[in-house]
Amino acid sequence: MTKLFFVRHGETLFNIMKKMQGWADSPLTEKGWADAKSAGKLLADVQFDAVYSSDLLRAMNTAKEIIRENHYLGDESVITDSNFREVFFGSFEGLGRKESWEKTGAPHGYHNKIEILRATDAKTARNWMKDADPMGMAENNDEVWRRINDGLEPFETTENQNILIVSHGTLIRTMATKFENWDPLDVDAPDNGSYTTFVFRDGQWRVDEYNIR
């Protein structure tokens, strides 16, 4: 059975500024580089068959640091895959999280992300953000899941492999909550530098471990 090790990239400048960071990229902080190194040490004894990364720089830099710490990997090339990018927040990219969710919920009478999720669900929240985006560029739920499924499909038929995939917090949380039918209000985004494992069992993806540090 193939196991996918999804690592969230190290802390970035936008993370500490509490800004929306999807396809927009900000650099790893000093702590972010340390997060990447810690992830590498945590996974140092795992023999990976391949290393994938989102094509965003914060993820690629994290992947390179993990490779440096691994006892089995050498100068492996990282396979970049845009399917594992963070959710795209469109015109909200770079804006404050609080402001962005307030604008998303306002047309429906809600003021923040928690209120939206309590009243609706993650799918609706994602669709409302696209609706609220003046340029209509933000990804809706179907668009996010189309590329997640495209990214995961090749691994549904592989056997007994360990695959490292460096990705992003909202994407990993989105996958985990859907696969396990978890309430997103009960599940925080994984920590920077943590890993979450997924396995394909009985025709569906399941969470094996979540937010391990």
Salt bridges, closest charged atoms under 4 A:
ASP25 OD1 - ARG58 NH1 2.66
ASP35 OD1 - LYS31 NZ 3.03
ASP35 OD1 - ARG213 NH2 3.46
ASP45 OD1 - HIS71 ND1 2.62
ASP55 OD1 - ARG85 NE 2.66
GLU65 OE1 - ARG68 NH1 2.62
GLU69 OE2 - LYS37 NZ 2.70
GLU69 OE1 - LYS41 NZ 3.40
GLU99 OE2 - LYS103 NZ 3.06
GLU139 OE2 - ARG147 NE 2.77
GLU143 OE1 - LYS130 NZ 3.34
GLU180 OE1 - ARG206 NH2 2.87
ASP208 OD2 - LYS3 NZ 3.12
